[in-house]
Amino acid sequence: MSDHPDKITINAIVRDFRADHPDFETDRFTLWNRDDLRKPDKEIVQVQLSADNKPIYNSQHYHLSTSGQAKYFDQWYRDVPGVNKSFKYPLVLEHTGNGNYKFESYSFFPLDGQQEIFGTLYEEILDSQHQLTPIGRKVIEKNEGVLKHEDGRPFSREDVEGRFRFDQRSKQHNYHFTLEAVTSFTYQGTEYFKFFGDDDLWIFIDGKLVIDLGGLHEAAEQEIDLRLTNPKNRAGNKSTTLALRVRDDLGIQHADENLELVLQVGQQYDLRIFYAERHTFDSNCCFYTSLQLKSETPEKTPDTPLSPIPNTSKPSQLIPSFIDAITFDSFERNPERDIVCVTPIRSIIRREEEITIIRRVRKVEEIEASPACPVNTTQLS
């Protein structure tokens, strides 16, 4: 019988951002607009974490091709009202045998279907009449003229808008989020850790940067060898200790030459994952490791409370909290004879768009009195 659990759960925090944030959905940061094309942008973050264990923007290195300013980056992994919304998300790694685990998603959109997010890209930039929203106008303005056609002509406003308006993927997914996960492991001396994906990914072990795959890039991978038998092990006692120089042995070029990652068998160390998905249309996130990460009880931000529909076998339908405030065009109604049934809106409710949403998707019907409303509607008393 295996000593390894079938699954390891790490409770992560996913933060949703609007498409008009300076660091998200910005074409000048993409691989198509950079000389190095598909390569990750190294050194966006400093080698060690801040006092509150967050990545620190590296202002000493030029990153304007893939990210904005420190004040915007500082929002990525912190809760900032009006800028982002945070949700709990369980990362579940599956045991693949011999103590190896993987989390593997080639279509990683953890906020899809979650209540109260900013929405899919399409929902953010276009209103019920398919006209640009204020957010949509900002997205178009910051991207106009950045990318070019094959013949060299810059993208016009219509070109940029059409890319979002007519690509079905913009209607399906939320592409603007970060993920932060904190876990720990007891070092055994035989481990490795590998990541494959896009966009930004930074791994810190014991507070030190060990994987640096920042920037908007095609799916990239990096693996670190944490075995005692690693040929680069500089420890005096290689049977119990791993010592790697962060710069020379782990490839973190902006680290101090003497900074070391030191792991001793039997000791516990923290591992922190910082990931970002910042631009349409791909999202890959894959972890492979033999580290025996600490497993937790899964936690997930609950959906909006559901209200049951009497006498139906269908799932309960979502009812927004502001339903009592809805007003309707006047019509003759006999309360003893007629009931009012309301078609539920989409599951994502944004308070600032409350009026627009009601006008767009509410449907009120008079029907003959019956024990219950039809499936997919809810009685409004």
Beta strands, then each sheet from edge to edge (+ up, - down):
strand 1: 7-17
strand 2: 84-97
strand 3: 100-105
strand 4: 177-186
strand 5: 190-198
strand 6: 201-205
strand 7: 208-213
strand 8: 220-227
strand 9: 241-245
strand 10: 260-264
strand 11: 268-277
strand 12: 284-289
strand 13: 306-307
strand 14: 317-318
strand 15: 338-342
strand 16: 364-368
strand 17: 378-380
sheet 1: 7+ 6- 11+ 4- 1+ 2- 3+ 12- 5+ 8-
sheet 2: 9+ 10-
sheet 3: 13+ 14-
sheet 4: 16+ 15- 17+
end
